[in-house]
Amino acid sequence: MEKKLEEALVQHIGQRALPLNGPDDLDVLVQAIGDRKYVLLGEASHGTSEFYQLRTALTRKLIEQKGFSLIAVEGDWPSCFEVNRFVKRLPQAKATARDVLAGFDRWPSWMWANEEVEELVHWLRGHNEGKSGAEQVGFYGLDLYSLWESLEAIERYLREEGTPEQLALAQQAFACFDAYDREGQNYGVSAAFYGESCQENVVKLLKALHEARARDAAASEEALSAELNALAAVGAEDYYRTMVRHDAESWNIRDRHMAEVLRRLADHHGPDAKIIVWEHNTHIGDARATDMAADGMVNVGQLVREVHGEADSFAIGFGTYRGTVIAASRWGAPLAAMPVPAAQPGSWEALVHRAGARDQILLLSQEDEMLGHEVLGHRAIGVVYRPSYERGNYVPSVMARRYDAFVHVDESHALRPLTIQSAAPEAEAAPQF
């Protein structure tokens, strides 16, 4: 980047930056969000304490001041629904928040089994106490990696609440996948190259559960859970079948699945539902403002904007200049606190730091004469992180087109994971974000 342009960008950012000294400074974001129904809260890593703390503080304000109905996160439906049971005191809820979060036992467990999320879960349970079912705030998972766990949950539900025909469909689907030793990659290879597909089984199961819930105007949350577990199974089957051949398409399957879960959650909660989404920046920042678009990739942020319009959605990116982070050196490796080096010169994070070495908030506009046009490197840290390869961790982005606002933490700190025994992960097949 030319020195003159860099200096102009630093000055431009400095003129627009707002201080972030405490939770009250987040009120400017609440005001900017206004009456929008979809608020997407990002993170530049899955292992930074401040991102979770700030999202919690903003989420509380949106629930208390704007009447938001639910939180939907980049997590598996079955484990997140256990959180939902707990915060709403539903039947079969576990006894403590720590017990609930122990259910996030598949690597990378630290994404949701951490002290920061535990504090949010305690607050949600207290907030919901004494409120009617319709007034309570829920907590749900958007992701699709829970193939076997979702099928097990469906079978348990149908043994109690379903018909013999529905139970038979679930058992047939489970039996079809059972031959692959609970390894999605094993299934993907067999389906993609040998035509051994379980697709018809899970599609039939989803259709049956959706139709059953559609017939019941007062369908319970457990019926919703069964349907969305079936949707997770359909999405996982498609994802694993596709990932062995098409990286971009498997990414699209995953993000389209998450957008479809959002749609069904909104339908279930009614026309006045207002939804807060917690996901990585790579999912909530509009893909069209990054190099993802050139690879034919979409994401949740783009899909929400396309369906609901920019007037009804608000995406907030989060980032840091330097600090520490929880991540792993390779897929499936133990977690570790790692250094996050100072951002690369000329990157978005470096420019914001130079504009003011402090925590700050930037409200962004696509009409901005500089930030709405300049392509800048924007750091993205996944569950796998190697600080020595830092140069490859930057996504070319037009920031004012990717987000509606940005929260900058100048020096961040590693997340505080709970001690959870993680199940052995599958082979490196899933995106790290």
C-alpha positions in Angstrom: 0.0 0.0 0.0 1.3 3.5 -0.8 2.4 5.5 2.2 0.1 8.4 1.3 -3.0 6.2 1.1 -2.1 4.4 4.3 -1.7 7.7 6.2 -5.0 8.9 4.7 -6.8 5.7 5.9 -5.3 6.1 9.4 -6.6 9.6 9.6 -10.0 8.7 8.2 -10.4 5.8 10.7 -9.3 8.0 13.6 -11.9 10.6 12.8 -14.7 8.0 12.9 -13.6 5.8 15.8 -15.6 5.9 19.1 -14.1 5.0 22.5 -14.8 1.6 24.0 -14.0 1.8 27.7 -16.8 -0.3 29.1 -20.2 -1.8 28.4 -22.0 1.5 28.4 -20.1 2.5 25.3 -21.8 -0.3 23.4 -25.0 1.8 23.6 -24.0 3.4 20.3 -24.3 0.0 18.7 -27.7 -0.6 20.2 -28.9 2.8 18.9 -27.5 2.0 15.4 -29.2 -1.4 15.4 -32.6 0.4 15.9 -35.5 -1.9 15.1 -33.6 -4.4 13.0 -34.6 -8.1 13.6 -31.3 -9.8 12.8 -28.1 -8.8 14.6 -25.0 -10.8 13.6 -22.1 -10.7 16.1 -18.8 -12.0 14.8 -15.4 -12.8 16.2 -11.9 -12.9 14.6 -11.1 -16.2 16.5 -12.9 -18.9 18.4 -10.6 -18.4 21.4 -10.6 -14.7 22.5 -12.1 -13.8 25.8 -13.0 -10.2 25.0 -15.0 -11.2 21.9 -17.2 -13.4 24.1 -17.5 -10.9 26.9 -18.4 -8.0 24.6 -20.9 -10.1 22.7 -22.5 -11.1 26.0 -22.7 -7.5 27.1 -24.3 -6.4 23.8 -26.6 -9.4 23.7 -27.9 -8.5 27.2 -28.6 -5.0 26.1 -30.4 -6.2 23.0 -32.6 -8.6 25.0 -33.4 -6.1 27.8 -33.8 -3.0 25.7 -34.9 -4.3 22.2 -36.8 -7.5 23.1 -34.7 -10.0 21.2 -36.1 -13.5 21.3 -33.3 -15.9 20.9 -29.6 -16.5 20.4 -28.4 -18.7 17.6 -24.8 -19.8 17.5 -22.1 -21.6 15.5 -22.6 -24.8 17.5 -24.3 -28.2 17.1 -28.1 -28.4 17.6 -28.2 -31.2 20.2 -25.6 -29.7 22.6 -27.0 -26.2 22.2 -30.6 -27.4 22.8 -29.4 -28.8 26.2 -28.4 -25.2 27.0 -31.9 -24.1 25.8 -33.5 -26.6 28.1 -31.5 -25.3 31.1 -32.1 -21.6 30.6 -35.8 -22.2 30.1 -36.1 -24.9 32.9 -37.6 -27.3 30.4 -38.3 -31.0 31.3 -35.1 -33.1 31.3 -32.9 -30.0 31.8 -29.5 -30.8 33.5 -28.8 -29.5 37.0 -26.1 -26.9 36.4 -24.7 -24.7 33.7 -21.4 -26.6 34.1 -23.2 -29.9 33.5 -24.8 -28.5 30.4 -21.6 -27.2 28.9 -19.9 -30.5 29.5 -22.1 -31.7 26.6 -19.8 -29.8 24.2 -17.4 -32.7 24.4 -16.4 -33.0 20.7 -13.2 -31.2 19.6 -13.0 -28.1 19.6 -14.8 -28.2 22.9 -13.5 -24.8 24.0 -15.7 -22.9 21.6 -18.7 -23.2 23.9 -17.4 -25.0 27.0 -15.7 -22.0 28.5 -16.2 -19.7 31.5 -17.4 -16.8 29.3 -20.3 -18.8 27.9 -21.0 -20.2 31.4 -21.6 -16.6 32.6 -24.0 -16.0 29.7 -25.9 -19.2 30.4 -26.3 -18.2 34.1 -27.6 -14.8 33.0 -30.1 -16.2 30.5 -31.5 -18.6 33.1 -31.9 -15.7 35.6 -33.5 -13.5 32.9 -36.0 -16.2 31.9 -37.1 -17.0 35.5 -40.8 -16.2 36.1 -41.5 -15.4 32.4 -44.0 -17.2 30.2 -42.7 -19.6 27.5 -43.2 -17.0 24.8 -41.3 -14.4 26.7 -38.3 -16.6 27.5 -35.1 -16.2 25.4 -33.8 -19.4 23.8 -30.4 -20.6 22.8 -30.0 -22.7 19.7 -27.2 -24.2 17.5 -27.0 -23.6 13.7 -24.3 -26.1 12.7 -24.4 -29.5 11.0 -21.6 -31.6 12.4 -23.8 -33.5 14.8 -25.0 -36.3 12.4 -24.9 -39.2 14.8 -25.8 -37.2 17.9 -28.8 -35.8 16.1 -30.1 -39.2 14.9 -29.7 -40.5 18.5 -31.7 -37.5 19.8 -34.5 -38.1 17.2 -34.8 -41.7 18.1 -35.1 -40.9 21.8 -37.8 -38.3 21.1 -39.8 -40.6 18.8 -39.7 -43.5 21.3 -41.7 -41.2 23.6 -43.6 -38.9 21.3 -43.6 -40.3 17.8 -45.6 -42.9 15.8 -44.2 -46.3 14.9 -43.8 -45.2 11.3 -41.7 -42.2 12.3 -39.6 -44.3 14.6 -39.0 -46.8 11.8 -37.8 -44.0 9.5 -35.3 -42.8 12.2 -34.0 -46.4 12.8 -33.6 -46.9 9.1 -31.6 -43.7 8.8 -29.5 -44.6 11.8 -28.8 -48.1 10.4 -27.7 -46.7 7.1 -25.1 -44.4 8.7 -24.0 -46.9 11.3 -21.7 -48.8 8.9 -19.3 -45.8 8.8 -18.0 -45.9 12.4 -19.3 -42.4 13.2 -16.8 -40.9 10.8 -18.3 -38.4 8.4 -15.3 -38.6 6.1 -15.8 -42.4 5.7 -19.4 -41.8 4.7 -18.4 -39.0 2.3 -15.9 -41.1 0.4 -18.4 -44.0 0.1 -21.2 -41.7 -1.0 -19.2 -39.6 -3.4 -17.2 -42.3 -5.1 -19.2 -45.5 -4.6 -22.8 -44.3 -4.6 -23.5 -45.6 -1.1 -25.9 -42.8 -0.1 -28.1 -42.4 2.9 -29.6 -39.2 1.5 -33.1 -40.6 0.9 -33.3 -41.9 4.4 -32.7 -38.6 6.1 -34.8 -36.6 3.7 -37.8 -38.8 4.4 -37.2 -38.5 8.1 -37.1 -34.7 7.9 -40.2 -34.6 5.8 -42.1 -36.7 8.3 -41.1 -34.7 11.3 -41.7 -31.3 9.6 -45.2 -32.4 8.5 -46.0 -33.6 12.0 -45.0 -30.3 13.5 -46.8 -28.3 10.8 -50.0 -30.1 11.7 -49.7 -29.1 15.4 -50.2 -25.4 15.9 -49.0 -25.7 19.5 -46.0 -27.9 18.7 -43.5 -28.1 21.6 -39.9 -27.1 21.6 -39.1 -30.8 21.7 -40.9 -31.2 18.4 -39.0 -28.3 16.9 -35.8 -29.9 18.2 -36.6 -33.3 16.5 -37.2 -31.5 13.2 -34.0 -29.5 13.4 -32.0 -32.5 14.4 -33.4 -34.1 11.2 -32.4 -31.0 9.2 -28.9 -31.3 10.7 -28.7 -34.9 9.5 -29.8 -33.9 6.0 -27.2 -31.1 6.0 -24.5 -33.3 7.4 -25.1 -36.0 4.8 -24.9 -33.4 2.0 -21.8 -31.8 3.5 -19.8 -35.0 4.0 -20.8 -36.3 0.6 -19.6 -33.1 -1.1 -16.6 -32.2 0.9 -14.3 -34.9 -0.6 -14.6 -33.2 -4.0 -15.6 -29.5 -3.6 -14.2 -27.3 -0.8 -16.2 -24.3 -1.9 -19.4 -26.2 -2.3 -19.1 -27.9 1.1 -18.6 -24.5 2.6 -21.8 -23.2 0.9 -23.8 -26.3 2.0 -22.8 -25.5 5.6 -23.7 -21.8 5.5 -26.9 -22.3 3.6 -27.8 -24.9 6.2 -27.2 -22.4 9.0 -29.3 -19.8 7.1 -32.1 -22.4 6.8 -32.0 -23.1 10.5 -32.4 -19.4 11.2 -35.4 -19.3 8.9 -37.1 -22.2 10.7 -36.3 -20.7 14.1 -37.9 -17.4 13.0 -41.0 -19.2 11.7 -41.3 -21.1 15.0 -41.0 -18.0 17.1 -43.5 -16.0 15.1 -43.5 -12.8 13.0 -42.2 -10.6 15.9 -39.1 -12.8 16.5 -35.8 -11.0 16.7 -32.6 -13.0 16.5 -29.0 -12.6 17.7 -26.4 -14.7 15.8 -23.0 -15.5 17.2 -20.5 -16.8 14.6 -17.0 -16.3 13.3 -16.5 -13.1 11.2 -16.1 -15.4 8.1 -19.7 -16.4 8.5 -21.4 -13.2 9.5 -19.5 -10.6 7.4 -21.0 -10.4 3.9 -18.9 -12.8 1.7 -19.5 -10.5 -1.4 -17.1 -8.0 0.2 -14.2 -10.5 0.4 -12.3 -12.8 -1.9 -14.7 -15.5 -1.1 -17.0 -14.3 -3.8 -14.4 -15.0 -6.5 -14.3 -18.6 -5.3 -18.1 -18.9 -5.6 -18.6 -19.0 -1.8 -21.5 -17.5 0.1 -22.1 -17.1 3.8 -24.7 -16.5 6.5 -24.2 -12.7 6.5 -24.7 -12.5 2.7 -27.7 -14.8 2.8 -29.4 -12.9 5.6 -28.9 -9.6 3.8 -30.3 -11.0 0.5 -33.4 -12.3 2.2 -34.1 -9.6 4.8 -32.4 -6.6 3.3 -29.9 -4.4 4.9 -32.7 -2.4 6.6 -33.5 -5.4 8.7 -30.1 -6.9 9.5 -26.9 -5.6 11.2 -23.5 -7.3 11.1 -20.8 -6.4 13.6 -17.2 -7.7 13.1 -14.7 -8.1 15.9 -10.9 -8.0 15.7 -7.7 -7.4 17.7 -4.3 -5.9 17.1 -2.3 -8.3 19.3 -2.8 -10.6 22.3 -3.2 -14.2 23.1 -5.7 -16.8 21.9 -6.9 -20.4 22.6 -6.4 -22.6 19.5 -4.6 -25.7 18.4 -1.5 -26.2 16.2 -3.2 -28.8 14.1 -6.7 -30.4 13.7 -7.5 -32.5 16.8 -4.4 -31.4 18.8 -4.8 -30.2 22.4 -5.8 -26.6 22.9 -3.1 -24.1 23.9 -2.8 -20.4 24.7 -0.9 -18.9 21.8 0.5 -15.5 21.1 -1.3 -13.3 18.5 1.5 -11.2 17.1 1.0 -7.5 16.2 -1.1 -7.2 13.0 0.7 -7.1 9.7 1.6 -3.6 8.5 -1.1 -2.2 6.2 -3.8 -4.6 7.4 -7.2 -3.3 8.8 -6.2 -4.2 12.4 -2.8 -2.3 12.0 -4.5 0.8 10.6 -7.1 0.9 13.4 -4.3 0.5 16.0 -2.4 3.3 14.4 -5.5 5.5 14.5 -5.6 5.0 18.3 -4.0 2.3 20.3 -7.1 1.6 22.4 -10.3 -0.4 22.2 -12.8 1.3 19.9 -16.0 1.1 17.9 -16.4 2.0 14.3 -19.8 2.6 12.7 -19.5 1.7 9.0 -21.3 2.9 5.9 -21.2 1.5 2.4 -21.2 5.1 1.2 -17.9 5.8 2.9 -15.6 7.2 0.3 -12.6 5.1 1.5 -13.7 2.2 3.7 -16.5 1.4 1.2 -14.0 0.9 -1.6 -10.4 0.0 -0.3 -9.5 -3.7 -0.1 -7.7 -4.4 3.1 -6.3 -7.5 4.7 -8.5 -8.5 7.7 -7.2 -11.1 10.2 -9.1 -14.4 10.7 -7.9 -17.0 13.2 -9.5 -20.5 13.2 -9.5 -23.3 15.7 -6.2 -24.3 14.0 -3.7 -21.5 14.3 0.0 -21.2 13.6 1.4 -17.8 14.5 4.5 -18.4 12.4 2.3 -18.5 9.3 0.5 -15.3 10.3 0.8 -13.7 6.8 -1.7 -16.3 5.4 -4.4 -15.4 8.0 -5.7 -12.3 6.3 -8.9 -12.1 4.2 -9.0 -9.3 1.6 -12.1 -7.3 2.6 -13.9 -4.1 1.8 -14.7 -3.4 5.4 -17.7 -1.0 5.1 -19.4 -3.5 2.8 -18.6 -6.5 4.9 -19.9 -5.1 8.2 -22.2 -2.4 9.5 -19.9 -1.8 12.5 -16.6 -3.1 13.9 -15.4 -3.6 17.4 -11.6 -3.4 17.9 -9.9 -4.8 20.9 -6.3 -3.5 20.8 -4.8 -6.2 23.1 -6.9 -9.3 23.7 -6.6 -12.3 25.9 -7.1 -16.0 25.6 -10.5 -17.6 26.4 -10.9 -19.5 29.7 -11.9 -23.0 28.7 -13.6 -25.4 31.0 -12.0 -28.8 31.6 -13.9 -31.0 29.2 -12.8 -34.4 27.9 -13.0 -33.9 24.1 -14.0 -36.9 21.9 -11.5 -37.8 19.2 -12.2 -35.6 16.2 -12.7 -36.8 12.7 -9.9 -36.4 10.1 -9.3 -32.9 9.0 -12.3 -32.4 6.9 -14.2 -29.4 8.3 -13.4 -25.8 7.8 -11.5 -24.3 10.7 -13.9 -21.4 11.1 
